[in-house]
């Protein structure tokens, strides 16, 4: 009975103690004589006005949890306000975002405690999402934005869907400026995603209009001052890779003479060894190349040997007949060196022979001077043929029979008379042209 009575007495005492604690907790915590700071958990904010029983359930003090989430959870022993069902997914470190004074407004959102992707909150409902003018992209928010603020953003073009112009239209993002050349809208063919400038290259396939619409010296490089006179169709001669080398199309040159460009300054002109001529280049040359050339002698000024000297043009070979002050065209034509056109015009020349004679057959020294074998008889046939003369067939007269001498018949092609006697007054018979230079024999 004593043991039972003792237990009952202790129960009455504990009831009295907890009754007193309950009375103290009914009052605000700051009116208690107990210094809660000594527990290492200061009562700040809303905790200052909380009943002790709210945290120390059943009067149990030791082991009371210190983490927010241990009290502020559903179905826990401590009945404190728990996370609402629409709370964002996060860790249980409430104090990283909330104040002890009140749940709202939230002091800050510590994104390191948020669980899940940005878009799970930033969907326009739970938290701000993409505005209507946001660039079209499937990339997560953190690819461009930081958790400190939406702006400034580090834009990553890798994750953008669609072409550049879908954003860079001058409204959603910077577009072409007023001075931009006329092109298609494929920005990436010339620009980088790092910056508009410098331009990596100009892809001429996407440029609209003629070359000169840009290459006018203002928007882009145009013709230099020493450019040949031509039209504005640059691509007739130049490529989009570089100005040079150029494939020159003479058909596009403005009307004018060759020498207006080919003057040695604007374009290649006559070299120092060029023959003297006043003719235009196209009289001999083509627009394809300088050589081979179609030479027109009619346009050359000066004598033949001013060019045909063996240096500028083909000259006399070593065995050439030696003339005295005669130009090439005295014997040759401008078509070819052979055949020659030489014709003997000397009154003493007996005429072309039937036998094909070489010049040296008569001109033994290979010069214009004739080497006569029988000089006493020049310029008659006997000058060469005196040794061929036979007196027998050349009767002069009869009674007595007498023959002519070579000196009397030096012109073999002349007339020959046979007289009746020595008086030579009566012709017995006559012979005219017995011998001819064109005949095959005497």
C-alpha angles and dihedrals in degrees: 000000000000090000091050093048090050093053090049091050092051089050091052089049094050090047089053091049094049089043088057092047089050089053090051092049089051085067121065116276094243090062091060119100087223114102102221090187087074088070091062092245109096116204105237133163116349091356089073091068098040119113113249089232090061090068103020097054114193091007093287110146105168115081095020105159118249099197118096093227093055090065101025097062136102118262093010125140091248111065102218129142108286132204111288117241091251093054113127117255106270145139119275096256094114093171091065089072109013134062122231088235097066140339093240138083092040110233092219139322110250100206090196087070095047116103121213135019124322092248091058085074104017094065098118091260109062092026138352112301134186113317119232092259094051114129112261108260141143094205121118115259093249091064089076108008133060126218091247096068142333090247137091094036128195102222118214111195092190092081098043116112120211131032126301096258091060086074105015094066097121092261110058092029138353111299136182114321123228093262095050114126118253106270144140118271098258095117096172093064089073107014134058126228090238094066141336091244141088093037109227092216142326110250101208090196087075097044114105122213137020122323092248091059086076104016094067098119092260109060092027138351113301135185114318119233092259095051115129116258106268144133125276098259095110094176091065088078107009133059129218091247096069142331091249139084091042128191101223118218110196089192088073095052115111114255112281144098125298091243092059085077103016093067098121092260110057092030137352112300136182114319123228093264095049115127118256110264141142093205124116117256094249091061087078108006133061128220090247097069141333092249143083090041129197099225118213110196091191089073096051120103121212135028125316094249091056084076104016093067098120092260109059092028138352111302137185114314121231095266095046118137110263111241131183112239096323121144122229094254089064086080108006134058127221090246096067141334092248140084094041122222098213116141123181107243098173113120089222094058110110095211137260114315127229090238114073103250127196117226090246091058086078102013095056094175091052088244136104089267110098115224103218113202089204100029093176090071099046133164092019125086090262088067086078103014104044089109090058093055117117117193097202099073092042102074115181101188141332131241091072105020108240130174131212122257123233090251090057094052100033090134100065092186094058132092124288126199131192111211128207095234146354093282087072090210098118123053114218095187138345134219121195125187094357089156123044130183091227095050120106093232143005 
